[in-house]
């Protein structure tokens, strides 16, 4: 699925099943909650925190998909074409960072 297809599918689902988009500020709060859920799993799976019994069934991929879903909602609501945004972001990174990471002594093996 492309980013454009994802934006279309989310919009179709919102308008058929979800009734309407939550307002932008509500979606921003929801996005923050979802990112927190990803952080919780990461801290326990890859960090030093241990899993609580209530965290053991959490699925990292599903939580990441939740983050992407709400981000797509926000893009749709604010008129952002994520395909164009990503292409422009790659151009920025390729120009700005073309030598930066190779020159970073902290990244040397």
N, C-alpha and C positions, 0 to 999 in steps of 0.2 A: 504494500500500500504506500503510495506517495504521500507527501505532506498535504498536497492539494486534495487528494482523495480523502485523507483523514479529516481535513477541515470540512469537506462536503458531507461526509458520513456523520460527523458529530452534529453538524447543523441540522441534518435531516432527522436524527434521533431526537435532538432537543425539540424540534418543532412538531414531531409526531407523538413522542412518548413523554418527553420531559416537560411539556406544556409551553414553557418559555425559558429563556436564559435567566439565571439569577443576575442581579445587577453586578456591575463590574467590581464594586468594592466587596460585595459578598464573595464573588469568585476569587478575588485576591486573598481574602481570609481563608477560603477553602484551599487554595493553592498552597498557602503557608502551612496549613494543617497537613496536607498530603506530603509536602517536602519533609515535615517533621516525622511523619511515619516512615519515610525512606531513611532518614537519619537514625531513627531508633533501631531499625533493622541493621543498618551498617555498623552502628556502635556496638551492637551485640555480636554480629557475625564476624566482623573484621577488626573491631576495637577490643577494648579491655572489659567492657561490661558483659555481664552474664545475662542469659535469657531468663525472663520471668515466665512462669507457666503460661500466662496469657499472651505472650509474644511468640511462643514456639510454633504456632501455625501460620504466622504471617508470611506472605509470599512477596519477596523483593520485586519480582517482575510485575506482579499485579499492582503493587504500590507505585512503581515507576510509571505504569500505564495510567494510574489515577492522576499522577502529576501531569503527564502529557495531555490527558483528557481536559483537565481544567485549563492548562495553558492554551490548548486549542480553542476552548470556549472563549477565553480572553482575547485571543487573536481574532476570532470571528466577530466578537462584539466591538472591537476597536478598529476593524478594517485592515488588519495586518495580514498580508499574504506571506505565510511562513516559508514558502518555497523561495520567493524573492528575498525575504529577510535572511535566510540561510546562505543563499548565494552571495549576497552583499557582505555577510559576516565572514565568509570564507575569503573573499577578496580583501577585506580589511586585515584579517589575520595573516594572509599570505604576504601582504605588503609590509605590515607593521612588524611581524614576528619572523620574517624569513630567515634571519640569522640569530635572533635573540636567544632561542632555546639551545642552539648548538654552541653558542658562546657562554652559556651558563655553566660555570664550573660545578655547581651543585648537582647538575644532571649528568655529569660524566660517570661512566661505569667504573 
